[in-house]
Amino acid sequence: MKIYLTLFLVAASYISIAQQKISGTVTNNHNKPLFGVEVFVEELQKGTSTDENGYYELTNLPNNTIHLIYNYLGYETQIKTIALKNEETVFEIILEDAVFHMEEIIISTPFNKLQSENVMKVDKITVQQLKTKGAATLIEGVSLIPGVSQVSTGTGIGKPVIRGLRGNRVLVYSQGIRLENQQFGDEHGLGVDDASIESIEVIKGPASLLYGSDALGGVLYFTPLKFADENTFNVYANQTYFTNTDGSNTSFGVKQSYNSWKFLASGAYNSHGDYKIPDNKSVLNTRFNEAIFNAAIGFNSNLISSVARFNFNHSNVGIPEEIGAENTFKTPMLPYQDLTNKSVSLNTIFYLNNSKISTVFGYTKNDRKEFEEHHDEHADDDDDHDDHDDHQDDEELHPSLHLKLNTFSYDAKWHLPKTKNFEGIFGVQGMLQNNSNYGEEILIPDATINDIGLLFTGTYDFKNNSNLQGGIRFDYRAIDTEEHIIQHEDELHVFDALDKNYENFSASLGYKTTLFKVITSRFNAATGFKAPNLAELTSNGVHHGSNRFEIGNPDLKSERNVQLDVALEYDTKHFELFANGFYNYIDNYIFINPTGDFEDGYDVYKYTQENAELYGGEFGFHLHPHPLDWLHLQSSYETVIGKQSNGDYLPLIPANKFINTIRTEFNIKDWLNKGFAAITVESNLEQNNVSDFETATEGYSLLNIGAGATFVVSRINFDVSLNLNNALDKTYISHLSRLKANNIPNIGRNFIASVKFKL
C-alpha cells in the first residue's frame, strides 16, 4: 500500500511540476493591443482572455500539439496548431479586420478545423445568435438555418428535418454522446434546452462514416456549455417572457475555473400555456413545462484532459387536439406526456509522445410516459373546470404507454502522429441499449440493441490550399426482442420475438479547393445507412401521441443511400455568396402509410419501403455595402423535392422557403455594445408536392422584428433582446405541422423580451 501511495505522490508531483505554458500578445494590424480576445483550446475546454495590454497566458498544458483559437468580435478568427516542446512557449499574433462574422472551429467533424478549412460544409449557430433572432424554442432556432426545418406539434414539440429527412435518419449528439430518447416519434421533443449548450452544428448529408447508423440524413451536434476562463468566476442569469403563451424561461448558472480544475452548474425552468391563434382562440393542451439541470467538472494536466458532465431534463407536454376558448392554464390536460431524460458523459484525451487517444463514454436513461384520456373522463370543453385536477389524479392513473430506454455508448479514437500534410484517425464506436415496457399498453416490445462500428478517416493538405478527406467504416447492429401477447378488448396483439442482424460498409470522399482564386468549392460524395428501428419493425398498437394504430414490418431492410454534394462560396470583405446543391438516392426508404382499415377506433398505419430520391439545395447572399459599416442585407432560398421510385412524392417534405433580412449593428461609447435592429420576412411557398395521404398547404409570409444590445453598468453586462414574431398576426399552417390534419393554424403574434446579466 505504501508503494502505491508513493507512486501516486510521485506522479502527482510530476504532473504539477512538468507543466507546459504558452503566452504572448494579440494585436491588430495597426499594432495596437486588443483587450478581451478569447484564447481557447477546444480539446481541453480551457481558455482565457487578453488583458488591457493584449497579453494572454495559459498554463498546465500537455506536452503535445494543441489547436489554439483566437476569437474577437470584428476580427477574423484564427486557429494555430502549436507544438509545445518547451516548458514555456511565446506566441505573438496579429488579427485582421473581418466584416461579416467571427469564424469558429468545427468540432462535429474529426479534425476540428475552421469552417473555411473544412472539407465538409457544416453550419454553426450560437445560442446567443438564436436569441437575437427571436427563436421561441431551441429547435425553432435551428430551423432558421438554410436546409433545416422542424416537424412541430404546437410550440412545445419539435423535431429536426434536414433536407427532407427526419426521425432516426437525423442523429442528435449532446455532451459528445448520442441522444437516445425514442426519437422514432415525431410527437415529443428533443429533451435538450438552450440552457445546457453553447452552440449548434449541423451536418447536412450522410455522416455514417463518423457516427454510424441513423446519421444517414445528417447530424445535429449540440456543443456543451464552456467553462469559465482560467482562474475566473462567473455568475449569470436570464429571464425571458413570451406574450402569446404567457410563457417564461428562467435560467441561471455559475462557473469557476482554476489552473487544473474547472466547474460549472446551470439550471432552467420553462413554463408555457396554450398558444393563441390570430382570432384570440387557444389551441388546447399545447401547454408544457420543462425543468433542466446541468453540472460539469473538468481536469487537465500535461498528460490528460478530462470532462465529466451530467444533464437532467424533465418535461410535461400536452398532446393537442382542438381549438378552444382562451385560457391561462399551464398544467397539461389529458392526454399528455411525462418525459425524463438523464445523461452522464466522460470525455477524456490521453496525450502520447506524438499522438493522442480520445475517449467518450456515456450513459443515458430515458423515461417516457403517455397518459391518455379514457372515454368516461370526457368533459364539456365549455365547462369551467380546473384541469389542474387531471394532474392531481396522476397518483391514481397508470400511463397507457410507459417506456424506459437505457443506453450505454462508447467512442474511442487514436489520432495518428500528424505529419506536415496528413492527419489520420482510427476509431471504434458503439452502444448497448435496452428498452423495457411498464405501461398498460405496448407499442414496441422489450428489446436489446447492440451496435459496434470500426472506422478510419484521414485528411491530406495540398500546397495550393486544397484538401482531400475520406474514409471507410464497417458497422454491425444486432436487435433482439421478446415475445409479448397482449389482450386488448376483444383483440390479441401479438409481438413475435425477433433476432435481426444488420451489417454495412460506409465511405466518404471530399475535396476542397479554390476556383478562380475567389471561390471556395467543396465536392463531397458519401454513403450512409439506417437500420430499421424498433417501431418500424415491431409496432403493434395504438400510438396515442400520433393518434393512430401502427403496425410494424419485421421484413424491412436497411436503408442505404448515396449523396453527392457541391458547395460554392464567393467571399469578399463586403459581399458573400453561397450555393449548395445535393442529390440523395436512398434504397429501401422506410415510411408509414394508411391501410384504410380501423382497429380500436383508430386508423391503421403500416410501415413499408420504396426506393426514393431527394434533391435540391440552398442559395443566398450577404451584402455589407461600403462605407455603410452598420448595414447588413441577407437573403437565402432553400428547396427540396422528395420522390419515390414509382413517381409518388414522399411525405412531409418541407415547402420551398425564402428568408430576407435587413440588419443594422451599432455601438455607443463604452456603455452599449453589440447593438442591433433587424427586420426579417420569411416566405414559405405553397406545397402541392404531397404524398397520397397528405394535404397540400398554402404559401404564407411572416414578418419578424428584433432589436437588442449589451449594456455595461458597473462592470455588469446586461444582454437585452426584444423580438416581435409574426408581427402582422398572420393566420397560417406550416406544411410540417402535425396539427394541419385538424386544420389548426400555427402560433399567432408573439412578443418575446429577454434580459441576461453576467458577472
Order of alpha helices (4+ residues) and beta strands (2+ residues): alpha-beta-beta-beta-beta-beta-beta-beta-beta-beta-alpha-alpha-beta-beta-beta-beta-beta-alpha-beta-beta-beta-beta-beta-beta-beta-beta-beta-beta-alpha-beta-beta-beta-beta-beta-beta-beta-beta-alpha-beta-beta-beta-beta-beta-beta-beta-beta-beta-beta-beta
